[in-house]
Amino acid sequence: MFNFDNSFLSLPEKFYSRVHPSPVAKPEMVLLNKELLKVLTIHSKNSKEYIAELSGNKTTQTSTPFSQAYAGHQFGHFTMLGDGRTVILGEHITADNKRFDVQLKGCGQTPYSRRGDGRATLKAMLREYFISEAMHYLNIPTSRSLAVVKTGEPVYRETANEGAVLTRIMKSHIRIGTFEFARYFGTTDDLRELVHYTLKRLYPEVEHGEIPALSLLEKVMRIQIDLVAQWMRVGFIHGVMNTDNTSISGETFDYGPCAFMNTYNPQTVFSSIDNNGRYAFDNQPGIIKWNISRLAEALLPLIHKDTETAIKLAQKTIDAFDILWNEKYYQTMLNKLGIQNVNYKDNTLVDELLELMKTSKLDYTNTFSALSLEIDFENNPIHDPALKNWLEKWKGRISENNNGFRKAKSIMKENNPVFIPRNHLTEEALNKAAAGNFSLFDTLLDVLKTPYRYNESSHSYLLPPKQEFDKNYQTFCGT
């Protein structure tokens, strides 16, 4: 089924452990992403072959399964980590020569499991499938989910749950934590090999820069700025932005405690383990800068042999973050307002609107989409009296553009989703699916495949929950 290569295994052995997935008792296919099969140019029609490989019960001759070693800062604290419940089967090469990691999640213990069982619950894997696919259709770089297979075995958390294995697809699972591992648990030569491998695999356009490690640092900083700006655009809260969950490829991944914001509040937190709001919605830019700084520290030995010089060069790169972030963030938000030919005064329109939304407790998604959609919203946010003066200023600014509202609305419709994975609907769909009823799960996912297009028959799915829901709603890692 897969056309595997194993280039990651060219790195020193300390970066991985060869390990096979643990067989499961009664594998049963629950979800198979046929659209993703086409992207991967996989054409096998043998359903038994899918189930065997994607449950971990069988590996092909070209597969050399392994788990990655890495470290990471988790909620600011450094620790040794690794793939505790995931195994990479290999790097699938598509017909058009694109490379993707194929990883099984929840497939049993590895040398990095510590005291964990290496398994995953069905509901947690359904959640990752659902949210990762929704993010893909929101046009946000993300891991994707190829399949969910039930194991026929119980998984014990607070209670007994059905077990499942998810197949995750990414350009690469290399993360900032991989470089932290190389820096603090390996040699300078190990670190150098990882840098050259990563550049060759992901960023060959900067592979031969004067200082390759510095080129990598700047590249990762820019793509992470782009990624987090896209999160902010749609009201996404990752929930666990540890350095081991920050991908070098710039893909969103690890969808445990994530959620989408309803009522606009920049300090929104849903994660049950984020007690101090470290990863709150509005803190995400600052956290990604902090994470990039940890990458810079890991790369210091390769930036310059003199430590002080290396620090100065790395700091110079990091110092550009705030300017780059402001440019990308306001460009992204002004697209949500349909403003072209931006001038320095336009940023205040964004800031003023967000402050009004916060004060009036307006829905984030519906406020922006209502600016461009002529539909009958229940409690239409733009009819809020507090927005009256702002709306006049915004309309005046739009009229200054040559193409006026016609062009502005076109831009807004491309940048403001009408439908997002509303937390209350997502939870209802997942609970029903875990119990065997996929009707709402399938319907919601179908709606979310065209999130920027209003469909009257799906109107109920754009309505936010009552505010009491968010006050009590929590998300969990699912480990």
C-alpha positions as CSV (number, residue, x, y, z in Angstrom):
1,M,0.0,0.0,0.0
2,F,2.7,2.5,1.0
3,N,5.9,3.4,-0.9
4,F,8.2,3.8,2.0
5,D,11.6,5.3,2.3
6,N,13.5,5.6,5.7
7,S,15.7,8.7,5.4
8,F,15.4,9.6,9.1
9,L,17.2,6.4,10.0
10,S,20.3,7.9,8.4
11,L,20.7,10.0,11.5
12,P,22.7,8.7,14.5
13,E,20.8,5.9,16.4
14,K,20.3,8.0,19.5
15,F,17.6,9.9,17.6
16,Y,15.3,6.9,17.4
17,S,14.5,3.4,18.6
18,R,13.4,0.7,16.2
19,V,10.2,-0.7,17.5
20,H,7.2,-2.5,16.0
21,P,3.6,-1.6,16.8
22,S,2.0,-3.9,19.3
23,P,-0.6,-6.2,17.6
24,V,-4.3,-5.7,18.6
25,A,-7.0,-8.2,19.2
26,K,-9.8,-7.3,16.8
27,P,-9.0,-4.4,14.5
28,E,-12.0,-2.7,12.9
29,M,-11.8,0.2,10.5
30,V,-13.9,3.2,11.8
31,L,-12.8,6.0,9.5
32,L,-10.7,5.9,6.3
33,N,-9.9,9.2,4.6
34,K,-10.4,8.4,0.9
35,E,-9.6,12.0,-0.1
36,L,-6.2,11.8,1.6
37,L,-5.5,8.5,-0.1
38,K,-5.7,10.3,-3.4
39,V,-3.3,13.0,-2.2
40,L,-0.9,10.2,-1.2
41,T,-1.5,8.5,-4.5
42,I,-2.4,5.2,-2.8
43,H,-4.8,3.1,-4.8
44,S,-5.0,-0.2,-3.0
45,K,-8.6,-1.5,-2.8
46,N,-7.8,-4.3,-0.3
47,S,-9.7,-3.3,2.8
48,K,-8.1,-6.1,4.8
49,E,-4.7,-4.7,3.9
50,Y,-5.7,-1.3,5.2
51,I,-6.9,-2.7,8.5
52,A,-3.8,-4.8,9.0
53,E,-1.3,-2.0,8.4
54,L,-3.2,0.8,10.0
55,S,-3.8,-1.1,13.2
56,G,-0.2,-2.1,13.5
57,N,-0.8,-5.8,13.0
58,K,1.2,-6.0,9.8
59,T,4.1,-4.0,8.4
60,T,5.4,-4.1,4.8
61,Q,8.8,-5.1,3.6
62,T,9.8,-1.5,3.0
63,S,8.7,-0.4,6.4
64,T,11.3,-0.1,9.2
65,P,9.2,1.2,12.1
66,F,10.7,3.4,14.8
67,S,9.9,5.9,17.5
68,Q,11.6,9.3,17.7
69,A,13.6,10.5,20.7
70,Y,13.2,14.1,21.6
71,A,13.2,16.5,24.6
72,G,11.1,19.6,25.3
73,H,9.9,22.4,27.5
74,Q,6.5,21.4,28.8
75,F,4.8,24.4,30.4
76,G,8.3,26.0,30.7
77,H,10.0,23.0,32.3
78,F,12.6,21.0,30.4
79,T,12.4,17.2,30.3
80,M,13.5,14.2,28.3
81,L,10.7,12.8,26.2
82,G,10.1,10.7,23.1
83,D,7.3,9.0,21.1
84,G,5.6,7.3,24.0
85,R,2.7,5.9,22.1
86,T,3.5,6.5,18.4
87,V,5.5,4.6,15.8
88,I,6.5,6.0,12.4
89,L,6.1,3.2,9.8
90,G,8.2,5.1,7.3
91,E,8.2,8.1,4.8
92,H,5.7,7.5,2.1
93,I,6.9,8.8,-1.3
94,T,4.0,9.9,-3.6
95,A,3.8,9.6,-7.3
96,D,4.8,13.2,-7.6
97,N,7.8,12.7,-5.3
98,K,6.4,14.3,-2.2
99,R,7.5,12.8,1.2
100,F,5.2,12.3,4.2
101,D,5.7,10.6,7.5
102,V,3.2,7.8,8.2
103,Q,2.7,7.5,11.9
104,L,0.5,5.3,14.0
105,K,-0.7,6.9,17.3
106,G,-1.9,4.7,20.1
107,C,-0.1,1.6,18.8
108,G,1.5,0.4,22.1
109,Q,4.5,1.0,24.3
110,T,7.9,2.2,23.1
111,P,11.2,2.8,25.0
112,Y,9.9,6.3,25.7
113,S,6.6,5.3,27.2
114,R,7.8,5.8,30.8
115,R,4.8,4.5,32.8
116,G,2.3,4.9,30.0
117,D,0.5,2.1,28.3
118,G,1.1,3.4,24.8
119,R,-2.5,3.2,23.9
120,A,-5.2,5.7,22.9
121,T,-8.9,6.0,23.5
122,L,-11.3,5.9,20.5
123,K,-12.8,9.3,21.4
124,A,-9.4,11.0,21.6
125,M,-8.4,9.6,18.2
126,L,-11.8,10.6,16.7
127,R,-11.1,14.1,18.0
128,E,-7.7,14.3,16.3
129,Y,-9.2,13.1,13.0
130,F,-12.0,15.6,13.2
131,I,-10.1,18.7,14.2
132,S,-7.1,18.0,12.0
133,E,-9.3,17.6,8.9
134,A,-11.3,20.8,9.9
135,M,-8.0,22.7,10.1
136,H,-7.0,21.4,6.7
137,Y,-10.2,22.8,5.1
138,L,-9.7,26.1,6.9
139,N,-6.5,26.3,4.9
140,I,-4.2,26.1,7.9
141,P,-1.0,24.0,7.7
142,T,-1.7,20.8,9.7
143,S,-1.1,17.2,10.2
144,R,-3.8,15.1,8.6
145,S,-5.5,11.9,9.6
146,L,-5.7,8.9,7.3
147,A,-7.6,6.5,9.4
148,V,-9.0,5.5,12.8
149,V,-9.0,1.8,13.6
150,K,-10.7,0.3,16.7
151,T,-8.4,-2.2,18.5
152,G,-11.1,-4.4,20.1
153,E,-9.3,-3.9,23.4
154,P,-10.1,-1.6,26.4
155,V,-8.0,1.4,27.4
156,Y,-8.1,2.4,31.0
157,R,-8.1,6.1,32.0
158,E,-10.6,7.3,34.6
159,T,-12.8,4.5,33.3
160,A,-12.5,1.8,30.7
161,N,-12.7,3.1,27.1
162,E,-12.6,1.6,23.7
163,G,-9.1,1.6,22.2
164,A,-8.1,2.9,18.8
165,V,-5.1,3.7,16.6
166,L,-4.9,6.8,14.5
167,T,-2.8,7.1,11.3
168,R,-1.2,10.6,11.3
169,I,0.3,12.1,8.1
170,M,2.9,14.9,8.3
171,K,5.7,16.3,6.1
172,S,7.9,15.6,9.1
173,H,7.6,14.9,12.9
174,I,10.9,16.8,13.6
175,R,10.2,19.4,16.3
176,I,12.0,22.0,18.3
177,G,12.3,19.3,21.0
178,T,14.3,17.2,18.6
179,F,17.0,19.9,18.5
180,E,16.8,20.3,22.2
181,F,17.5,16.6,22.6
182,A,20.5,16.8,20.2
183,R,21.9,19.8,22.1
184,Y,21.6,18.5,25.6
185,F,21.7,14.7,25.2
186,G,24.0,14.4,22.1
187,T,27.2,15.8,20.7
188,T,27.8,18.8,18.5
189,D,28.3,16.4,15.6
190,D,24.8,14.9,16.3
191,L,23.4,18.4,16.3
192,R,25.1,19.2,13.0
193,E,23.8,16.1,11.3
194,L,20.3,16.9,12.4
195,V,20.5,20.4,11.1
196,H,21.8,19.3,7.7
197,Y,19.2,16.5,7.5
198,T,16.4,18.8,8.3
199,L,17.5,21.5,5.8
200,K,17.9,19.0,3.1
201,R,14.5,17.4,3.7
202,L,12.4,20.5,4.4
203,Y,14.2,23.6,3.3
204,P,16.8,22.9,0.6
205,E,16.4,26.5,-0.6
206,V,18.4,27.7,2.4
207,E,20.5,24.5,2.9
208,H,23.7,26.2,1.7
209,G,23.5,29.4,3.6
210,E,26.7,30.9,5.1
211,I,25.6,29.7,8.6
212,P,23.1,26.8,8.0
213,A,21.9,26.7,11.7
214,L,21.1,30.4,11.5
215,S,19.3,29.9,8.2
216,L,17.2,27.2,9.8
217,L,16.4,29.3,12.9
218,E,15.2,32.2,10.7
219,K,13.2,29.9,8.4
220,V,11.4,28.2,11.3
221,M,10.7,31.5,13.0
222,R,9.0,32.9,9.9
223,I,6.9,29.8,9.2
224,Q,5.8,29.6,12.8
225,I,4.8,33.3,12.7
226,D,2.7,32.6,9.7
227,L,1.2,29.5,11.3
228,V,0.2,31.2,14.6
229,A,-1.2,34.2,12.7
230,Q,-3.5,31.7,10.9
231,W,-4.6,30.3,14.3
232,M,-5.5,33.8,15.5
233,R,-7.4,34.4,12.3
234,V,-9.9,31.6,13.0
235,G,-9.9,31.8,16.8
236,F,-8.0,28.5,17.3
237,I,-6.4,27.8,20.7
238,H,-3.8,25.0,20.5
239,G,-3.8,24.5,24.3
240,V,-0.4,22.8,24.7
241,M,2.3,24.8,22.9
242,N,5.2,22.9,24.4
243,T,8.4,22.9,22.4
244,D,7.9,19.2,21.6
245,N,4.6,20.2,20.0
246,T,6.2,22.9,17.8
247,S,7.0,21.3,14.4
248,I,10.0,22.4,12.3
249,S,7.8,21.9,9.2
250,G,5.3,24.5,10.3
251,E,2.4,22.1,10.6
252,T,-0.2,22.2,13.4
253,F,-0.2,18.9,15.3
254,D,-1.2,17.3,18.6
255,Y,-4.9,18.1,18.9
256,G,-5.6,17.0,22.5
257,P,-6.5,20.2,24.5
258,C,-7.2,22.4,21.5
259,A,-10.4,24.3,21.1
260,F,-12.0,27.2,19.2
261,M,-13.0,30.5,20.8
262,N,-16.7,31.5,20.8
263,T,-17.1,34.8,22.7
264,Y,-14.1,36.9,22.1
265,N,-11.9,37.0,25.2
266,P,-8.1,37.2,24.5
267,Q,-7.4,35.2,27.7
268,T,-9.6,32.3,26.8
269,V,-8.3,29.0,28.0
270,F,-10.0,25.6,27.8
271,S,-7.2,23.1,28.5
272,S,-7.6,21.3,31.9
273,I,-3.9,21.3,32.5
274,D,-3.2,25.0,31.7
275,N,-4.0,26.2,35.2
276,N,-2.2,29.6,34.8
277,G,-3.3,30.4,31.2
278,R,0.2,30.1,29.8
279,Y,-1.3,29.0,26.4
280,A,-4.3,31.3,26.4
281,F,-5.5,32.6,23.0
282,D,-3.7,36.0,23.1
283,N,-0.5,34.5,24.6
284,Q,0.2,32.3,21.6
285,P,2.4,34.8,19.7
286,G,4.6,35.3,22.8
287,I,4.8,31.6,23.4
288,I,5.9,30.9,19.9
289,K,8.6,33.5,20.3
290,W,9.7,31.8,23.6
291,N,9.8,28.4,21.8
292,I,11.9,29.8,18.9
293,S,14.3,31.2,21.5
294,R,14.7,27.7,22.9
295,L,15.5,26.5,19.3
296,A,18.1,29.3,19.1
297,E,19.7,28.1,22.4
298,A,19.9,24.6,21.1
299,L,21.6,25.7,17.8
300,L,24.2,28.0,19.5
301,P,27.2,25.5,19.0
302,L,26.6,25.5,15.3
303,I,26.0,29.3,14.9
304,H,29.5,30.2,16.0
305,K,32.3,28.5,17.9
306,D,32.6,31.5,20.2
307,T,29.6,31.4,22.5
308,E,29.2,35.2,22.9
309,T,29.3,35.7,19.1
310,A,26.8,32.9,18.7
311,I,24.4,34.5,21.2
312,K,24.6,37.8,19.5
313,L,23.9,36.3,16.1
314,A,21.0,34.3,17.4
315,Q,19.6,37.3,19.3
316,K,19.8,39.4,16.2
317,T,17.5,36.9,14.5
318,I,15.1,36.7,17.4
319,D,15.0,40.5,17.7
320,A,13.3,40.6,14.3
321,F,10.4,38.6,15.7
322,D,8.2,41.4,16.9
323,I,8.4,43.4,13.7
324,L,7.7,40.3,11.6
325,W,4.8,39.3,13.9
326,N,3.1,42.7,13.8
327,E,3.4,42.8,10.0
328,K,1.9,39.3,9.6
329,Y,-0.7,39.6,12.3
330,Y,-2.1,43.0,11.1
331,Q,-2.0,41.9,7.5
332,T,-4.0,38.8,8.4
333,M,-6.5,40.7,10.5
334,L,-6.9,43.5,7.9
335,N,-7.7,40.8,5.4
336,K,-10.5,39.8,7.7
337,L,-11.8,43.4,7.4
338,G,-11.3,43.5,3.6
339,I,-8.9,46.4,3.7
340,Q,-6.4,46.8,0.8
341,N,-3.7,49.4,0.3
342,V,-3.0,49.3,4.0
343,N,-1.7,52.4,5.8
344,Y,-0.3,52.8,9.3
345,K,-3.6,54.0,10.7
346,D,-5.4,50.8,9.8
347,N,-4.1,48.8,12.7
348,T,-6.1,50.8,15.1
349,L,-9.3,49.6,13.3
350,V,-8.4,46.0,14.3
351,D,-7.5,47.0,17.9
352,E,-10.7,49.0,18.3
353,L,-12.9,46.3,17.0
354,L,-11.4,43.6,19.2
355,E,-11.7,45.8,22.3
356,L,-15.4,46.4,21.4
357,M,-15.9,42.7,20.9
358,K,-14.4,42.0,24.2
359,T,-16.5,44.5,26.1
360,S,-19.7,43.5,24.4
361,K,-18.8,39.8,24.6
362,L,-19.4,39.2,20.9
363,D,-18.8,36.0,19.1
364,Y,-15.4,36.0,17.3
365,T,-16.3,34.1,14.2
366,N,-19.8,35.5,13.6
367,T,-18.7,39.1,14.1
368,F,-16.2,38.9,11.3
369,S,-18.4,36.8,8.9
370,A,-21.4,39.1,9.5
371,L,-19.4,42.0,8.0
372,S,-19.5,40.3,4.6
373,L,-22.5,38.1,4.7
374,E,-26.1,39.3,4.3
375,I,-27.8,36.6,6.3
376,D,-30.3,36.5,9.2
377,F,-28.0,36.1,12.2
378,E,-29.7,35.4,15.5
379,N,-28.4,38.4,17.6
380,N,-26.4,39.7,14.7
381,P,-23.1,41.0,16.2
382,I,-22.8,44.0,13.9
383,H,-26.2,45.3,15.2
384,D,-24.7,45.8,18.6
385,P,-25.0,49.6,19.4
386,A,-21.4,49.6,20.6
387,L,-20.1,48.9,17.1
388,K,-22.0,51.8,15.4
389,N,-19.2,54.4,15.4
390,W,-16.6,51.7,14.5
391,L,-18.7,50.5,11.6
392,E,-18.9,54.1,10.2
393,K,-15.1,54.4,10.3
394,W,-14.7,51.0,8.7
395,K,-17.1,51.7,5.9
396,G,-15.4,55.0,5.3
397,R,-12.0,53.3,5.0
398,I,-13.4,50.7,2.6
399,S,-14.9,53.4,0.4
400,E,-11.4,54.8,-0.1
401,N,-10.3,51.7,-1.9
402,N,-10.8,51.8,-5.7
403,N,-13.0,48.7,-5.8
404,G,-15.0,49.5,-2.6
405,F,-17.2,47.0,-0.9
406,R,-17.4,44.5,-3.8
407,K,-13.7,43.7,-3.6
408,A,-13.6,44.0,0.2
409,K,-16.3,41.4,0.7
410,S,-14.5,39.1,-1.7
411,I,-11.4,39.3,0.5
412,M,-13.4,38.9,3.7
413,K,-15.2,35.8,2.4
414,E,-11.8,34.2,1.8
415,N,-10.5,35.0,5.2
416,N,-13.5,34.7,7.6
417,P,-14.9,31.2,8.1
418,V,-18.6,31.0,8.5
419,F,-18.3,27.5,10.1
420,I,-15.8,26.4,12.6
421,P,-15.7,23.2,14.9
422,R,-17.9,24.7,17.6
423,N,-16.9,23.1,20.8
424,H,-20.4,22.1,21.9
425,L,-21.2,20.5,18.6
426,T,-17.8,18.8,18.4
427,E,-18.2,17.2,21.8
428,E,-21.7,16.0,21.0
429,A,-20.5,14.5,17.7
430,L,-17.6,12.8,19.3
431,N,-19.6,11.3,22.2
432,K,-22.1,9.9,19.7
433,A,-19.5,8.6,17.4
434,A,-17.6,6.9,20.2
435,A,-20.9,5.2,21.0
436,G,-21.2,4.1,17.4
437,N,-23.5,6.8,15.9
438,F,-21.5,8.8,13.3
439,S,-24.4,10.8,11.8
440,L,-23.6,14.1,13.4
441,F,-19.9,13.5,13.1
442,D,-20.2,12.9,9.3
443,T,-22.6,15.9,8.9
444,L,-20.4,18.3,10.8
445,L,-17.3,17.2,9.0
446,D,-19.1,17.6,5.6
447,V,-20.1,21.2,6.6
448,L,-16.5,22.0,7.7
449,K,-15.1,20.9,4.3
450,T,-16.5,24.2,2.9
451,P,-16.1,26.5,6.0
452,Y,-16.0,29.8,4.0
453,R,-19.3,29.2,2.2
454,Y,-22.6,29.9,3.8
455,N,-25.2,27.2,3.4
456,E,-28.7,28.0,4.7
457,S,-29.4,24.4,5.5
458,S,-26.4,24.3,7.8
459,H,-27.3,27.6,9.6
460,S,-27.7,26.0,13.0
461,Y,-24.1,25.0,13.0
462,L,-22.8,28.6,13.0
463,L,-24.6,29.4,16.2
464,P,-22.5,29.6,19.3
465,P,-23.5,27.8,22.5
466,K,-24.9,29.7,25.5
467,Q,-22.1,31.4,27.4
468,E,-22.6,29.0,30.3
469,F,-21.2,26.2,28.2
470,D,-17.8,27.9,27.7
471,K,-17.6,28.7,31.5
472,N,-17.6,25.0,32.2
473,Y,-16.0,23.5,29.1
474,Q,-12.6,21.8,29.4
475,T,-10.4,20.0,27.0
476,F,-7.9,17.2,27.8
477,C,-4.7,15.7,26.5
478,G,-6.3,12.2,26.0
479,T,-3.1,10.5,27.1
